[in-house]
Amino acid sequence: MNISETTRLSPFFLMYNRDVVLPLGNILKPRRKYAGEEHHRIALQEQHKAFTLVHKRLKKAKKRQANYAHKNSKPVEIKVGDPVYYKHHQRKSKLQSKWKPYFRVVEQPTPVTFVIRNQLDDKTTRVHAEHLRLAKIDDWQIPKDNLGRPRRNVTYVVPPEDSSTDKQSSESERETPLATLAKKYRQEREGSSQEDDIPLMELSKRIKARQRRERQRVESDNRSSPSDYSDRAADESDREVEDMEVNALQARKKKSVLERSQNKKDVTKWLQAIVGVLK
């Protein structure tokens, strides 16, 4: 029988108010005696005495265990503003720390309840005093926030092959809004043709330049001098060359359109002939 050290009685006796009957007890004599007709009343009295005795012994054992538990303990007073450690209730591994740092008490609603605030993310939590432990700020190493760190000090060097015109064009593009630049390059892509030697955008630029020169020539007709005749002749020759290029481009495009239409007609005739043979 397993007799408890605290109650000095077996659990079976406290449950059934009698000792357990073992196989050896059935063989040996004397057996249990007859208790008479008042057996139940006598059993209740003995059980009440046993419970009273067990209650006294449990209180005595509790005091003895409390003396051992509080032998080396010291009273801890946590006040508002004290740095504390908060117990880690959801550890992912055994190697993880049991206490979480960087907390500070901001409020005490009850003698055993505290409101703590995390100094890293500024979140508040309501906890019990048994889940807190006083801490020393000197032992804390608050990590630095490297998300908003400044850039390194570097020197940007312009390559030697870049010219002043490239710099000016890049600066103008930088100052121009993004939507205007996108529209400009979209027009260049849509206006260009892979079959032609000269894109339409380039031709339009040349035509605009020629018109600009013509306007300048008309404005300078009133104050023209004999030395301007050579410049005018050069402009006329350039205009003739540009007209020839534009005419050649238009003729090439017209020829390609005619060739495509002729190929379509030949294909339709060939398909009609095949369909007629099959019928």
Residue pairs with C-beta under 8 A, 6 or more apart in sequence:
1 10
1 12
1 19
1 20
2 10
2 11
3 9
3 10
4 10
4 11
6 57
6 58
6 61
7 14
7 53
7 54
7 57
7 58
8 57
9 50
9 53
9 54
10 19
10 20
12 19
12 20
13 19
13 20
13 50
14 50
14 51
14 54
17 43
17 46
17 47
17 50
18 43
25 31
35 42
76 133
76 134
78 84
78 105
78 108
78 114
78 129
78 132
78 134
79 105
79 108
80 105
80 106
80 107
80 108
81 104
81 105
81 106
82 104
82 105
82 134
83 103
83 104
83 134
83 135
83 136
83 137
83 140
84 103
84 104
84 105
84 114
84 116
84 132
84 133
84 134
84 135
85 99
85 100
85 101
85 103
85 132
85 133
85 134
85 135
86 99
86 100
86 103
86 116
86 125
86 127
86 131
86 132
87 98
87 99
87 100
87 131
87 132
87 133
88 96
88 97
88 98
88 99
88 100
89 131
91 98
99 133
101 135
101 140
102 118
102 119
102 120
102 140
102 142
103 116
103 117
103 118
103 119
103 125
104 116
104 117
104 119
105 114
105 115
105 116
105 132
106 115
106 116
106 117
106 124
107 114
107 115
108 114
108 115
109 115
109 126
112 128
112 129
112 130
113 126
113 127
113 128
113 129
114 126
114 127
114 128
114 129
114 132
115 124
115 125
115 126
115 127
116 124
116 125
116 127
116 132
117 123
117 124
117 125
118 124
118 125
119 142
120 142
120 143
158 167
173 181
187 201
188 199
188 201
191 199
191 200
191 201
191 204
192 199
192 200
192 201
193 199
193 200
195 252
195 256
196 249
196 252
196 253
197 249
198 245
198 249
203 245
203 246
203 249
206 242
206 245
207 242
207 246
210 238
210 239
210 242
213 235
217 232
217 235
220 228
